[in-house]
Amino acid sequence: MKTKALVLPAVLLGGLAISFAIPAYGLVNKYQQMIMMYVGINIILATSLNLVNGYMGEFSLGSAGFMAVGAYTASYATVRLLPAALGTLGLPPEAALAAGFPLAVLAGGLMAALFGLLVAFPSFKTRGDYLALVTLAFLMIVKSAIENLDVIGGPRGFLGMKRLTTLPWVYAWTALTLLVIRNFVYSRFGRGVLAVREDEIAAELTGVDTRRAKFLAFTLSAFFSGVAGGLFAHLLQFISPRVFDIIKSTDVLIMVYLGGIASIGGSVLGATLYTVLLEALRPSAVAWAFGWLPPALFEPLNTHVIAHLNVWRMVVMPLLLVLVMLYRPRGIMGLRELRWLVPRRDRDALGKGLHPPCAAARRSGGQGGDGGT
């Protein structure tokens, strides 16, 4: 039993060691490392949104807004605040930025959590499509506010960030996101969130503090969206309001519903599939894959198909989501979880015939309430 308890820490430490070894020894090229970092950032975004859209059964379109708040907060901290504050300690500028980077990302997450707390208030009175409109309005307000703040670049965007996002940092924040949300979902507070999804009125009648459950879910989801924004900004090294529009929120929604609602493993799968497939459909990647063809075959293929993939790849991915919704409405892993992501006490209870809320909903054939897909 003690040996089994050490498996998860050993896997996490092994993954951290690999994340250091990949850039140190050049195990994969720079482009592939960048894709791996995008995968990690998207896993954070998908898992955080799944907490609201999947586990709580609401429908939020504001993930790009929270991401923007985190990105701009972390960027402003590393460009304007940290060099001056840490420079007084006598540290070299590069060392000062590297030491302050996790604090900047944390500040971005906390600022986004504050906005998530504000968005939680309308959820007391609205659900479903109406809450989706509220979160969409929040996204538009954030985008408009950023465009009119010259101190952070306004519509021109904000730049000057060093490339502080590395593979080990992305891995560490991704692992932390999965652990925190997993522990939250299977905690007493997480049970309250699941109860809200099944039937909010019944949950209130049985003593569940639904307001607190919504506060916690929105705040935690917004926090990790802000963290993803901070990592994203220091990987791209340039951000503008155009980056954080409704299309970005739609991308995260596709990841969540492709992988599966109310499933952390589904969020990991959906984010990985979406990111890798989107990159694989780039013209340069497809041209490289078919570069072995003789010129007589490659040239027509390149002219009539590959050259137009930039347009069609944005059609293929939503089409994939439509097919998934038709044949697997809850996503690939909807309402299911990887066994190693379930705490031992819950696995033991499941083995004895006691089914956690996700399993109960799956066995009854639906989510209940307004949270169905």
The 8 nearest C-alpha neighbors of each residue, nearest first, counted from 0:
[[1, 3, 2, 4, 5, 343, 6, 344],
 [0, 2, 4, 3, 5, 6, 7, 343],
 [1, 3, 5, 0, 4, 6, 7, 9],
 [4, 2, 0, 6, 5, 1, 7, 343],
 [3, 5, 1, 2, 6, 0, 7, 8],
 [6, 4, 2, 3, 8, 7, 9, 1],
 [5, 7, 9, 3, 4, 8, 10, 2],
 [6, 8, 10, 9, 5, 11, 4, 3],
 [9, 7, 11, 10, 5, 6, 12, 4],
 [8, 10, 6, 12, 7, 11, 13, 5],
 [11, 9, 13, 7, 8, 12, 14, 6],
 [12, 10, 8, 14, 13, 9, 7, 15],
 [13, 11, 15, 9, 14, 10, 8, 16],
 [12, 14, 10, 16, 15, 11, 9, 17],
 [15, 13, 17, 11, 12, 16, 10, 18],
 [14, 16, 12, 18, 13, 17, 11, 167],
 [15, 17, 13, 19, 14, 18, 20, 12],
 [16, 18, 20, 14, 19, 15, 21, 13],
 [19, 17, 167, 15, 16, 20, 21, 166],
 [20, 18, 16, 17, 21, 167, 22, 23],
 [19, 21, 17, 23, 18, 22, 24, 16],
 [20, 22, 26, 25, 18, 23, 19, 24],
 [23, 21, 25, 24, 20, 19, 26, 18],
 [22, 24, 20, 21, 25, 19, 26, 18],
 [25, 23, 26, 22, 21, 20, 27, 19],
 [26, 24, 22, 27, 21, 23, 28, 20],
 [25, 27, 21, 24, 22, 28, 20, 23],
 [28, 26, 25, 31, 21, 32, 29, 22],
 [27, 29, 31, 30, 32, 25, 26, 22],
 [30, 28, 32, 31, 33, 27, 22, 25],
 [29, 31, 33, 32, 28, 34, 27, 35],
 [30, 32, 34, 33, 28, 29, 27, 35],
 [33, 31, 35, 29, 30, 34, 28, 36],
 [32, 34, 36, 30, 31, 35, 29, 37],
 [35, 33, 37, 31, 36, 32, 38, 30],
 [34, 36, 38, 32, 33, 37, 31, 39],
 [35, 37, 33, 39, 38, 34, 166, 169],
 [38, 36, 34, 40, 39, 35, 41, 33],
 [37, 39, 35, 41, 36, 40, 271, 274],
 [38, 40, 42, 36, 37, 41, 173, 169],
 [41, 39, 37, 43, 42, 227, 38, 36],
 [40, 42, 44, 38, 43, 39, 270, 45],
 [41, 43, 39, 45, 270, 267, 40, 44],
 [42, 44, 40, 41, 46, 45, 173, 47],
 [45, 43, 41, 47, 224, 42, 46, 48],
 [44, 46, 42, 48, 266, 255, 47, 43],
 [47, 45, 49, 266, 43, 48, 44, 42],
 [46, 48, 220, 44, 50, 49, 45, 223],
 [49, 47, 45, 50, 51, 46, 220, 52],
 [50, 48, 53, 52, 46, 51, 47, 45],
 [49, 51, 54, 48, 47, 53, 52, 55],
 [52, 50, 55, 49, 48, 53, 57, 54],
 [53, 51, 57, 49, 58, 56, 50, 55],
 [54, 52, 261, 260, 49, 56, 50, 55],
 [53, 55, 261, 50, 56, 193, 51, 52],
 [56, 54, 196, 51, 192, 193, 57, 53],
 [370, 55, 57, 196, 52, 53, 54, 51],
 [58, 56, 52, 55, 370, 51, 127, 59],
 [59, 57, 52, 131, 127, 130, 56, 60],
 [58, 60, 131, 61, 134, 52, 57, 130],
 [61, 59, 135, 134, 131, 248, 62, 58],
 [60, 62, 134, 64, 138, 63, 59, 135],
 [61, 63, 65, 64, 248, 60, 66, 224],
 [64, 62, 66, 248, 243, 61, 65, 247],
 [65, 63, 138, 67, 61, 66, 62, 141],
 [66, 64, 68, 111, 62, 67, 225, 63],
 [65, 67, 228, 225, 63, 224, 69, 64],
 [68, 66, 70, 64, 65, 69, 243, 63],
 [69, 67, 65, 71, 66, 70, 111, 72],
 [225, 107, 70, 68, 228, 72, 66, 229],
 [71, 69, 229, 228, 67, 73, 232, 68],
 [70, 72, 74, 68, 73, 69, 75, 67],
 [71, 73, 107, 69, 75, 74, 70, 68],
 [72, 74, 103, 107, 76, 229, 104, 70],
 [75, 73, 71, 77, 76, 72, 70, 78],
 [74, 76, 78, 72, 79, 73, 77, 71],
 [77, 75, 80, 73, 74, 79, 78, 81],
 [78, 76, 81, 74, 75, 79, 80, 73],
 [79, 77, 75, 76, 160, 74, 80, 159],
 [78, 80, 75, 76, 77, 81, 82, 83],
 [81, 79, 76, 83, 82, 77, 84, 78],
 [80, 82, 84, 77, 83, 85, 76, 79],
 [83, 81, 86, 85, 84, 80, 92, 79],
 [82, 84, 86, 81, 80, 85, 87, 79],
 [85, 83, 81, 86, 82, 87, 80, 88],
 [86, 84, 87, 88, 82, 81, 95, 83],
 [85, 87, 83, 88, 89, 82, 84, 90],
 [86, 88, 85, 89, 84, 83, 90, 82],
 [89, 87, 86, 85, 90, 84, 95, 91],
 [88, 90, 87, 86, 91, 85, 95, 92],
 [89, 91, 88, 95, 86, 94, 92, 85],
 [90, 92, 94, 93, 95, 89, 86, 96],
 [93, 91, 95, 94, 96, 90, 82, 86],
 [94, 92, 96, 95, 91, 97, 90, 98],
 [93, 95, 97, 91, 96, 92, 98, 90],
 [94, 96, 92, 98, 93, 97, 90, 85],
 [95, 97, 99, 93, 98, 94, 100, 92],
 [96, 98, 94, 100, 95, 99, 93, 163],
 [99, 97, 95, 96, 100, 94, 101, 102],
 [98, 100, 96, 102, 97, 101, 95, 103],
 [99, 101, 103, 97, 102, 98, 96, 104],
 [102, 100, 104, 103, 99, 105, 98, 97],
 [101, 103, 105, 99, 100, 104, 106, 98],
 [104, 102, 73, 106, 100, 105, 101, 76],
 [105, 103, 107, 101, 229, 73, 106, 102],
 [104, 106, 102, 108, 107, 103, 101, 109],
 [107, 105, 103, 109, 104, 108, 102, 110],
 [69, 108, 106, 73, 72, 104, 110, 105],
 [107, 109, 225, 222, 226, 105, 111, 106],
 [110, 108, 112, 106, 111, 107, 222, 105],
 [109, 111, 113, 107, 112, 108, 106, 69],
 [110, 112, 114, 108, 225, 65, 113, 222],
 [113, 111, 222, 218, 115, 221, 109, 114],
 [114, 112, 116, 110, 115, 111, 109, 117],
 [113, 115, 117, 111, 116, 112, 118, 110],
 [116, 114, 112, 218, 118, 221, 117, 113],
 [115, 117, 113, 119, 114, 218, 118, 112],
 [116, 118, 114, 115, 119, 120, 113, 121],
 [117, 119, 115, 120, 116, 121, 114, 134],
 [118, 120, 116, 122, 117, 214, 121, 217],
 [119, 121, 122, 118, 123, 117, 116, 214],
 [122, 120, 123, 119, 124, 118, 125, 130],
 [121, 123, 125, 119, 120, 124, 126, 130],
 [124, 122, 121, 120, 125, 210, 119, 213],
 [125, 123, 122, 121, 126, 120, 130, 129],
 [126, 124, 122, 130, 129, 123, 121, 127],
 [125, 127, 130, 129, 122, 128, 57, 124],
 [126, 128, 130, 129, 58, 57, 369, 131],
 [129, 127, 131, 130, 132, 126, 58, 125],
 [130, 128, 132, 131, 127, 126, 125, 133],
 [131, 129, 133, 126, 132, 125, 128, 127],
 [130, 132, 128, 59, 134, 129, 58, 133],
 [131, 133, 135, 129, 130, 134, 136, 128],
 [134, 132, 130, 136, 135, 131, 137, 129],
 [133, 135, 61, 137, 131, 136, 60, 132],
 [136, 134, 132, 138, 60, 137, 133, 61],
 [135, 137, 139, 133, 134, 138, 132, 140],
 [138, 136, 134, 140, 135, 139, 141, 133],
 [137, 139, 64, 135, 141, 61, 136, 140],
 [138, 140, 136, 142, 137, 141, 143, 135],
 [141, 139, 137, 143, 138, 142, 144, 136],
 [140, 142, 144, 138, 143, 139, 64, 145],
 [141, 143, 139, 145, 140, 144, 240, 138],
 [144, 142, 146, 140, 145, 141, 139, 147],
 [143, 145, 141, 147, 146, 142, 140, 148],
 [146, 144, 142, 148, 147, 143, 153, 141],
 [145, 147, 153, 154, 143, 144, 148, 142],
 [146, 148, 153, 144, 145, 149, 143, 154],
 [149, 147, 153, 145, 150, 146, 151, 144],
 [148, 150, 153, 152, 151, 147, 146, 145],
 [149, 151, 148, 152, 153, 147, 157, 75],
 [152, 150, 149, 157, 153, 148, 156, 75],
 [153, 151, 149, 156, 157, 155, 150, 154],
 [152, 154, 146, 149, 148, 147, 155, 145],
 [153, 155, 146, 156, 240, 152, 239, 147],
 [156, 154, 153, 152, 239, 157, 146, 240],
 [155, 157, 239, 152, 154, 238, 153, 240],
 [156, 158, 152, 238, 151, 237, 239, 155],
 [159, 157, 237, 160, 236, 238, 156, 74],
 [158, 160, 78, 161, 236, 157, 237, 74],
 [161, 159, 236, 158, 78, 233, 74, 162],
 [162, 160, 163, 233, 236, 159, 77, 234],
 [161, 163, 233, 234, 164, 236, 160, 235],
 [162, 164, 161, 233, 165, 97, 234, 100],
 [163, 165, 234, 233, 162, 230, 168, 169],
 [166, 164, 168, 167, 163, 169, 36, 234],
 [165, 167, 169, 168, 18, 36, 170, 164],
 [168, 166, 18, 170, 169, 165, 19, 171],
 [169, 167, 171, 165, 170, 166, 172, 164],
 [168, 170, 166, 172, 171, 167, 173, 39],
 [169, 171, 167, 173, 168, 172, 174, 166],
 [172, 170, 168, 174, 169, 173, 167, 175],
 [171, 173, 175, 169, 174, 170, 176, 168],
 [174, 172, 176, 170, 175, 171, 43, 39],
 [175, 173, 177, 171, 176, 172, 170, 178],
 [174, 176, 172, 178, 173, 177, 179, 171],
 [177, 175, 173, 179, 174, 178, 172, 180],
 [176, 178, 174, 180, 175, 179, 181, 173],
 [177, 179, 181, 175, 176, 180, 182, 174],
 [180, 178, 182, 176, 181, 177, 175, 183],
 [181, 179, 183, 177, 182, 178, 184, 176],
 [180, 182, 178, 184, 183, 179, 177, 185],
 [183, 181, 179, 185, 180, 184, 186, 178],
 [182, 184, 180, 186, 189, 181, 185, 179],
 [185, 183, 189, 181, 182, 186, 180, 190],
 [184, 186, 182, 183, 189, 181, 190, 187],
 [187, 185, 189, 183, 188, 184, 182, 190],
 [188, 186, 190, 189, 191, 185, 183, 184],
 [189, 187, 191, 186, 190, 212, 192, 183],
 [188, 190, 184, 192, 186, 191, 183, 187],
 [191, 189, 193, 187, 192, 188, 194, 186],
 [190, 192, 194, 188, 189, 193, 212, 207],
 [193, 191, 189, 195, 55, 212, 190, 194],
 [192, 194, 190, 196, 195, 191, 55, 54],
 [193, 195, 191, 197, 196, 192, 202, 190],
 [196, 194, 199, 192, 193, 198, 197, 55],
 [195, 197, 56, 55, 193, 194, 198, 370],
 [196, 198, 367, 194, 368, 195, 366, 193],
 [199, 197, 368, 201, 195, 200, 196, 202],
 [198, 200, 195, 202, 201, 203, 196, 194],
 [201, 199, 203, 202, 198, 204, 195, 205],
 [200, 202, 204, 198, 203, 199, 205, 194],
 [203, 201, 199, 205, 207, 200, 204, 194],
 [204, 202, 207, 200, 206, 205, 201, 199],
 [203, 205, 201, 202, 206, 200, 207, 199],
 [206, 204, 202, 203, 207, 201, 200, 208],
 [205, 207, 203, 204, 208, 202, 209, 201],
 [206, 208, 203, 202, 209, 205, 191, 204],
 [207, 209, 211, 210, 206, 212, 203, 191],
 [210, 208, 212, 211, 207, 213, 203, 195],
 [211, 209, 213, 212, 208, 214, 123, 119],
 [210, 212, 214, 213, 209, 208, 215, 188],
 [211, 213, 209, 192, 215, 210, 214, 191],
 [214, 212, 216, 210, 211, 215, 217, 209],
 [215, 213, 211, 217, 212, 216, 119, 218],
 [214, 216, 218, 212, 213, 217, 219, 211],
 [217, 215, 213, 219, 218, 214, 220, 212],
 [218, 216, 220, 115, 214, 219, 215, 119],
 [217, 219, 112, 115, 221, 215, 116, 220],
 [220, 218, 222, 216, 221, 217, 215, 223],
 [219, 221, 47, 217, 218, 222, 223, 216],
 [222, 220, 112, 224, 218, 115, 111, 219],
 [223, 221, 108, 112, 219, 225, 111, 224],
 [222, 224, 226, 225, 221, 220, 108, 47],
 [225, 223, 66, 221, 227, 226, 44, 222],
 [69, 226, 224, 108, 66, 228, 111, 222],
 [225, 227, 108, 223, 229, 228, 224, 104],
 [228, 226, 224, 230, 225, 40, 229, 231],
 [227, 229, 70, 66, 225, 231, 69, 226],
 [230, 228, 70, 104, 226, 73, 232, 69],
 [231, 229, 227, 233, 228, 232, 164, 234],
 [230, 232, 228, 234, 229, 233, 227, 235],
 [233, 231, 229, 235, 234, 70, 236, 230],
 [234, 232, 236, 162, 164, 230, 231, 163],
 [233, 235, 231, 164, 232, 162, 236, 230],
 [234, 236, 232, 237, 233, 231, 238, 162],
 [237, 235, 233, 160, 232, 234, 158, 162],
 [238, 236, 158, 235, 157, 232, 239, 156],
 [239, 237, 157, 156, 232, 158, 242, 236],
 [238, 240, 156, 241, 242, 157, 155, 154],
 [241, 239, 242, 243, 142, 146, 154, 145],
 [242, 240, 239, 243, 244, 142, 154, 238],
 [241, 243, 240, 239, 244, 238, 247, 67],
 [244, 242, 63, 241, 240, 247, 67, 64],
 [243, 245, 246, 247, 241, 242, 63, 248],
 [244, 246, 248, 247, 249, 243, 63, 138],
 [245, 247, 249, 244, 248, 250, 243, 242],
 [248, 246, 250, 249, 245, 244, 243, 63],
 [247, 249, 63, 245, 251, 250, 246, 62],
 [248, 250, 246, 252, 247, 251, 245, 253],
 [249, 251, 247, 253, 248, 252, 246, 254],
 [250, 252, 254, 248, 253, 249, 45, 255],
 [253, 251, 249, 255, 254, 250, 256, 248],
 [254, 252, 250, 256, 251, 255, 257, 249],
 [253, 255, 269, 270, 251, 257, 252, 256],
 [256, 254, 252, 45, 253, 258, 266, 257],
 [255, 257, 259, 330, 253, 258, 254, 260],
 [256, 258, 330, 254, 269, 255, 259, 253],
 [269, 259, 257, 265, 331, 266, 330, 268],
 [333, 260, 258, 330, 332, 265, 256, 331],
 [259, 261, 53, 333, 262, 256, 329, 334],
 [262, 260, 53, 54, 334, 49, 333, 259],
 [261, 263, 265, 264, 336, 260, 334, 335],
 [264, 262, 266, 265, 46, 267, 336, 261],
 [263, 265, 267, 262, 266, 337, 336, 268],
 [264, 266, 258, 259, 262, 268, 332, 263],
 [267, 265, 263, 269, 258, 46, 45, 264],
 [266, 268, 264, 42, 265, 270, 269, 271],
 [269, 267, 265, 271, 258, 266, 270, 272],
 [258, 268, 270, 254, 266, 272, 257, 271],
 [271, 269, 254, 42, 273, 267, 41, 268],
 [270, 272, 268, 274, 269, 38, 273, 275],
 [273, 271, 269, 275, 270, 274, 276, 268],
 [272, 274, 270, 276, 271, 275, 277, 269],
 [275, 273, 277, 271, 272, 276, 270, 38],
 [274, 276, 278, 272, 277, 273, 279, 271],
 [277, 275, 279, 273, 278, 274, 272, 280],
 [276, 278, 274, 280, 275, 279, 273, 312],
 [277, 279, 275, 276, 280, 281, 274, 284],
 [280, 278, 276, 277, 281, 284, 275, 285],
 [281, 279, 278, 277, 312, 276, 285, 282],
 [280, 282, 284, 278, 283, 279, 309, 285],
 [283, 281, 285, 305, 284, 308, 286, 306],
 [282, 284, 286, 281, 285, 287, 305, 280],
 [285, 283, 287, 281, 286, 282, 279, 288],
 [286, 284, 288, 282, 287, 283, 280, 289],
 [285, 287, 283, 289, 284, 288, 290, 282],
 [286, 288, 290, 284, 285, 289, 283, 291],
 [289, 287, 285, 286, 290, 284, 291, 283],
 [290, 288, 286, 291, 287, 292, 285, 297],
 [289, 291, 287, 292, 288, 286, 297, 293],
 [290, 292, 289, 293, 288, 287, 297, 294],
 [293, 291, 290, 297, 289, 296, 294, 295],
 [292, 294, 295, 296, 297, 291, 290, 298],
 [295, 293, 297, 296, 298, 292, 299, 290],
 [294, 296, 293, 297, 298, 299, 292, 300],
 [297, 295, 294, 293, 298, 299, 292, 300],
 [296, 298, 294, 300, 292, 299, 295, 301],
 [297, 299, 301, 300, 294, 296, 295, 302],
 [300, 298, 302, 301, 297, 303, 296, 295],
 [301, 299, 297, 298, 304, 303, 302, 305],
 [300, 302, 305, 298, 299, 304, 306, 303],
 [301, 303, 299, 300, 306, 304, 298, 305],
 [302, 304, 300, 301, 299, 305, 306, 307],
 [305, 303, 300, 307, 306, 301, 302, 308],
 [304, 306, 301, 308, 282, 307, 300, 303],
 [305, 307, 304, 302, 308, 301, 282, 303],
 [308, 306, 305, 309, 304, 310, 311, 303],
 [307, 309, 311, 310, 305, 312, 306, 282],
 [310, 308, 307, 312, 311, 281, 282, 313],
 [311, 309, 308, 312, 307, 313, 314, 306],
 [310, 312, 308, 314, 313, 309, 315, 307],
 [311, 313, 315, 314, 308, 310, 309, 280],
 [314, 312, 311, 315, 310, 316, 317, 309],
 [315, 313, 311, 312, 316, 317, 318, 310],
 [314, 316, 312, 318, 313, 317, 319, 311],
 [315, 317, 319, 318, 314, 313, 320, 312],
 [318, 316, 320, 319, 314, 315, 321, 313],
 [319, 317, 321, 315, 316, 320, 314, 322],
 [318, 320, 316, 322, 317, 321, 315, 323],
 [319, 321, 317, 323, 318, 322, 257, 324],
 [322, 320, 318, 324, 319, 323, 325, 317],
 [323, 321, 325, 319, 320, 324, 326, 318],
 [322, 324, 320, 327, 326, 325, 321, 319],
 [325, 323, 328, 321, 327, 322, 326, 320],
 [326, 324, 322, 323, 328, 327, 321, 320],
 [325, 327, 323, 324, 328, 322, 330, 321],
 [328, 326, 323, 330, 324, 329, 325, 331],
 [329, 327, 324, 330, 325, 326, 372, 323],
 [330, 328, 333, 259, 327, 260, 372, 256],
 [331, 329, 259, 333, 257, 256, 327, 258],
 [330, 332, 258, 259, 333, 257, 327, 265],
 [333, 331, 259, 265, 335, 330, 258, 334],
 [259, 332, 334, 329, 260, 330, 335, 331],
 [335, 333, 261, 357, 262, 260, 361, 332],
 [336, 334, 332, 333, 262, 357, 337, 358],
 [337, 335, 262, 264, 338, 263, 340, 334],
 [336, 338, 340, 339, 264, 341, 335, 263],
 [337, 339, 340, 341, 336, 346, 342, 335],
 [338, 340, 341, 337, 342, 7, 336, 343],
 [341, 339, 338, 337, 342, 336, 181, 264],
 [340, 342, 338, 339, 346, 343, 345, 337],
 [343, 341, 345, 344, 346, 340, 339, 185],
 [342, 344, 346, 345, 347, 341, 339, 348],
 [343, 345, 347, 346, 342, 348, 341, 349],
 [346, 344, 348, 347, 343, 342, 349, 341],
 [345, 347, 343, 349, 348, 344, 350, 342],
 [346, 348, 350, 344, 345, 349, 343, 351],
 [349, 347, 345, 351, 353, 350, 346, 344],
 [350, 348, 353, 346, 352, 354, 351, 347],
 [349, 351, 347, 348, 352, 346, 353, 345],
 [352, 350, 348, 349, 353, 347, 354, 346],
 [351, 353, 349, 350, 354, 348, 347, 355],
 [354, 352, 349, 348, 351, 355, 350, 345],
 [353, 355, 349, 358, 359, 352, 356, 348],
 [354, 356, 358, 357, 359, 353, 349, 345],
 [357, 355, 359, 358, 360, 354, 193, 190],
 [358, 356, 360, 334, 359, 355, 361, 335],
 [357, 359, 361, 360, 355, 356, 354, 362],
 [360, 358, 356, 362, 361, 357, 354, 355],
 [361, 359, 363, 357, 366, 358, 365, 362],
 [360, 362, 358, 364, 359, 363, 365, 334],
 [361, 363, 359, 364, 360, 358, 365, 357],
 [364, 362, 360, 361, 365, 359, 366, 358],
 [363, 365, 361, 362, 360, 366, 359, 367],
 [366, 364, 360, 367, 363, 361, 371, 362],
 [367, 365, 371, 360, 197, 370, 368, 196],
 [366, 368, 197, 365, 370, 198, 371, 369],
 [367, 369, 198, 197, 370, 196, 366, 371],
 [370, 368, 371, 127, 367, 56, 57, 196],
 [56, 369, 371, 368, 57, 196, 366, 367],
 [372, 370, 366, 369, 367, 365, 56, 368],
 [371, 328, 329, 370, 366, 324, 369, 260]]
